[in-house]
Amino acid sequence: MKGKKASVKVTKKGIDTYKDPYLPKEGPHDMAACKRCHAVYHNKRWSLDETLYKKKGNHKKTLVVLCPACQKIRDKYAEGFVTLKGDYLKEHKQDILNLIKNEEERAMGYNPLERISEIKDNGRSVNITTTHEKLAQRIGKKIHSAFKGNLEIKWTEDRVTRVVWSR
């Protein structure tokens, strides 16, 4: 097959442990519920379980808090930055944004703390911020897999991922 070959450039990171300043060293409580997104902290894990939220959300022993993801969104704290650009983006913007939203929903099914904080459309480019660096990486790889083009992923020492896709 002749033609342009899509390229992926990945710069590896050199950090072993994940240190999120928004995650408490100890769990918030045996049972906590986020007042904004209804995520529930139970058995040392955050989950999006609306039935559990309805059942336990108003219970006396349930601590009502903002989950770490909602705190990051409120504080505009981002660990992932995705930049999409190129002429192809203008023609297929809605398909690409739908793919991104689907990837966010899939990621939230595994970890509700992985979310898109903001999507800014600047006309010729789209900038996306995420609450977790892995979500930014997966968004970039999913777009590259579906639409080809050039993908560059860079990690910094302080656990920030920068993803640039163009076509």
C-alpha positions in Angstrom: 0.0 0.0 0.0 1.5 3.3 -1.1 0.8 6.7 0.4 1.6 8.6 3.6 2.2 6.4 6.6 0.7 7.5 10.0 3.2 8.1 12.7 3.2 7.8 16.5 5.8 9.3 18.6 5.8 8.4 22.3 8.2 9.8 24.9 8.4 7.4 27.9 8.0 8.6 31.5 10.3 7.7 34.3 8.1 7.7 37.3 7.1 4.5 39.2 4.3 5.5 41.5 1.2 7.6 41.0 1.0 10.4 43.5 -2.3 12.3 43.0 -2.4 15.3 45.4 -6.2 15.1 45.4 -6.4 11.5 46.6 -6.2 11.4 50.4 -3.6 9.2 52.0 -6.4 7.4 53.8 -9.9 6.9 52.4 -12.3 9.7 53.2 -14.6 7.4 55.2 -16.1 4.0 55.1 -18.9 5.5 52.9 -18.8 8.8 51.1 -20.8 10.3 48.3 -20.0 13.1 45.9 -22.6 15.8 46.0 -21.9 16.9 42.4 -21.5 13.7 40.3 -23.0 11.1 42.7 -19.9 9.0 42.7 -19.8 6.8 45.8 -16.7 5.8 47.8 -17.2 2.4 49.3 -14.8 -0.5 50.1 -11.8 1.8 49.4 -13.0 2.5 45.8 -14.9 5.2 44.0 -17.6 4.1 41.7 -20.5 5.5 39.7 -23.4 3.5 41.1 -26.6 5.5 41.1 -28.6 2.8 43.0 -26.0 2.7 45.7 -26.0 6.5 45.8 -29.8 6.6 46.2 -29.6 3.9 48.9 -26.7 5.3 50.9 -26.5 9.0 49.8 -28.9 10.3 52.5 -27.7 7.9 55.2 -26.5 9.4 58.5 -23.1 7.6 58.3 -22.4 8.7 54.7 -20.0 11.6 54.4 -21.1 14.0 51.6 -18.0 15.4 49.8 -16.7 16.4 46.4 -14.9 13.4 44.8 -11.3 14.0 43.7 -12.3 14.4 40.1 -14.9 17.0 40.9 -12.3 18.8 43.0 -9.9 18.8 40.1 -12.5 20.2 37.7 -13.5 22.9 40.2 -9.9 23.9 40.8 -9.0 23.6 37.0 -6.3 21.1 37.9 -5.4 19.0 34.9 -3.1 16.0 34.4 -3.8 15.5 30.7 -3.8 17.9 27.8 -4.9 16.8 24.3 -4.5 19.1 21.3 -6.2 18.1 18.0 -5.4 20.1 14.9 -5.3 19.9 11.1 -7.6 20.3 8.1 -9.1 16.9 8.7 -10.3 18.0 12.1 -12.5 20.8 10.6 -14.3 18.3 8.3 -14.7 15.5 10.9 -14.9 17.4 14.2 -18.3 16.0 15.3 -17.2 12.4 14.7 -14.0 13.0 16.6 -15.7 14.7 19.5 -18.3 11.8 19.7 -15.4 9.3 19.8 -13.8 11.3 22.7 -17.0 11.4 24.7 -17.4 7.6 24.2 -13.9 7.1 25.4 -14.6 9.2 28.5 -17.7 7.2 29.3 -15.8 3.9 28.9 -13.0 5.1 31.2 -15.5 6.3 33.8 -16.9 2.8 33.9 -13.6 1.6 35.1 -12.5 4.6 37.1 -15.0 7.4 37.7 -12.1 9.8 38.6 -10.9 9.8 35.0 -12.9 12.6 33.3 -12.7 15.4 30.7 -12.5 18.7 32.5 -12.9 21.0 29.6 -13.1 21.0 25.8 -12.2 24.3 24.0 -12.8 24.6 20.3 -10.6 27.4 18.9 -11.8 26.9 15.3 -8.6 25.4 13.8 -7.8 23.3 16.9 -9.5 21.6 19.8 -7.9 21.6 23.3 -9.1 19.0 25.9 -8.0 18.8 29.5 -8.5 15.7 31.6 -8.3 14.9 35.3 -6.0 11.9 34.7 -3.0 11.5 32.5 -4.0 8.0 31.3 -7.3 9.3 29.9 -5.5 11.8 27.8 -3.2 9.0 26.5 -6.1 6.7 25.7 -8.0 9.6 23.9 -5.0 10.2 21.7 -4.5 6.5 20.9 -8.2 6.0 20.1 -8.3 9.0 17.7 -5.1 7.8 16.1 -6.5 4.3 15.7 -9.8 5.5 14.2 -8.6 8.5 12.1 -4.9 7.8 11.6 -2.7 10.9 11.3 0.3 11.9 13.5 0.2 11.3 17.3 2.8 12.6 19.8 2.5 11.7 23.5 4.8 13.2 26.1 4.9 12.7 29.8 6.5 15.2 32.3 8.2 14.4 35.6 5.2 15.7 37.5 2.7 13.2 35.9 1.3 15.4 33.2 0.6 14.0 29.8 0.6 16.1 26.7 -1.0 14.6 23.6 -0.9 16.2 20.1 -2.8 14.7 17.2 -2.9 16.2 13.7 -3.9 15.2 10.3 
